[in-house]
């Protein structure tokens, strides 16, 4: 939904799939980011998704 947004540096649907198979620690190691950085960006991503769903701007 938001993977093409310039605000986010990661494709979160893909990262969430990887997280289901492992953990945020493993995902962070693969992306070269800290867990804190990933979770902060993911929190912002989730908020944006909720906002767009509320506004009816979903695919």
Kinemage of the C-alpha trace (Angstrom):
@kinemage 1
@onewidth
@group {chain A} dominant
@subgroup {mainchain}
@vectorlist {calphas} color= white
{ca unk a 1} P 0.000 0.000 0.000
{ca unk a 2} L 2.693 2.488 0.989
{ca unk a 3} L 5.827 0.751 -0.192
{ca unk a 4} L 6.393 3.368 -2.900
{ca unk a 5} L 6.166 6.279 -0.489
{ca unk a 6} L 9.318 8.382 -0.407
{ca unk a 7} L 8.928 8.796 3.363
{ca unk a 8} L 9.873 5.188 4.065
{ca unk a 9} L 13.219 3.607 3.285
{ca unk a 10} L 11.953 0.030 3.462
{ca unk a 11} L 9.323 -2.148 1.859
{ca unk a 12} L 7.440 -3.012 5.035
{ca unk a 13} L 5.145 -5.694 3.596
{ca unk a 14} L 8.300 -7.583 2.566
{ca unk a 15} L 10.062 -6.914 5.884
{ca unk a 16} L 7.018 -8.083 7.842
{ca unk a 17} L 7.083 -11.344 5.912
{ca unk a 18} L 10.757 -11.758 6.841
{ca unk a 19} L 9.952 -10.908 10.469
{ca unk a 20} L 7.311 -13.658 10.552
{ca unk a 21} L 10.041 -16.077 9.500
{ca unk a 22} L 12.535 -14.712 12.029
{ca unk a 23} L 12.742 -11.623 14.202
{ca unk a 24} L 13.297 -7.865 14.020
{ca unk a 25} L 16.906 -8.554 15.022
{ca unk a 26} L 17.450 -10.770 11.968
{ca unk a 27} L 15.682 -8.274 9.703
{ca unk a 28} L 17.809 -5.433 11.087
{ca unk a 29} L 20.983 -7.425 10.463
{ca unk a 30} L 19.895 -8.046 6.856
{ca unk a 31} L 19.062 -4.390 6.195
{ca unk a 32} L 22.013 -2.975 8.111
{ca unk a 33} L 19.751 -0.917 10.377
{ca unk a 34} L 19.320 -0.922 14.128
{ca unk a 35} L 16.221 -2.545 15.601
{ca unk a 36} L 15.276 0.819 17.084
{ca unk a 37} L 15.496 2.494 13.665
{ca unk a 38} L 13.357 -0.196 12.025
{ca unk a 39} L 10.698 -0.170 14.724
{ca unk a 40} L 10.523 3.636 14.716
{ca unk a 41} L 10.027 3.691 10.943
{ca unk a 42} L 7.539 0.809 11.123
{ca unk a 43} L 5.507 2.678 13.760
{ca unk a 44} L 5.329 5.691 11.414
{ca unk a 45} L 4.386 3.383 8.521
{ca unk a 46} L 1.533 1.836 10.541
{ca unk a 47} L 0.254 5.289 11.511
{ca unk a 48} L 0.258 6.343 7.849
{ca unk a 49} L -1.648 3.193 6.849
{ca unk a 50} L -4.275 3.841 9.530
{ca unk a 51} L -4.582 7.470 8.430
{ca unk a 52} L -5.065 6.521 4.792
{ca unk a 53} L -7.581 3.824 5.664
{ca unk a 54} L -9.510 6.339 7.750
{ca unk a 55} L -9.490 8.777 4.812
{ca unk a 56} L -10.628 6.043 2.418
{ca unk a 57} L -7.389 6.252 0.438
{ca unk a 58} L -6.739 2.516 0.155
{ca unk a 59} L -6.092 0.339 -2.855
